[in-house]
């Protein structure tokens, strides 16, 4: 599966959680193929487990336009 397919699946899932279930979602960093965190911090101690947004959990939303923008 290429990264575009994965991103599309993640977007569909995020929109489903927000739209159907009313769950707040936000994008997280991920583990790269090299085993590092996508945040690019060499000493990241939360690899793949922290938000990509500036305000972290406070940015979580059910707004589909915002979610689509994050995954664009």
Number of C-alpha atoms within 10 A of each C-alpha: 5 6 8 9 10 11 13 14 12 14 20 15 13 22 23 15 15 18 14 10 10 13 14 18 19 20 20 16 17 18 14 13 8 7 10 16 21 18 18 11 10 10 9 14 10 12 20 18 14 18 18 18 15 8 9 13 15 10 15 17 16 20 14 16 10 15 21 14 9 13 14 9
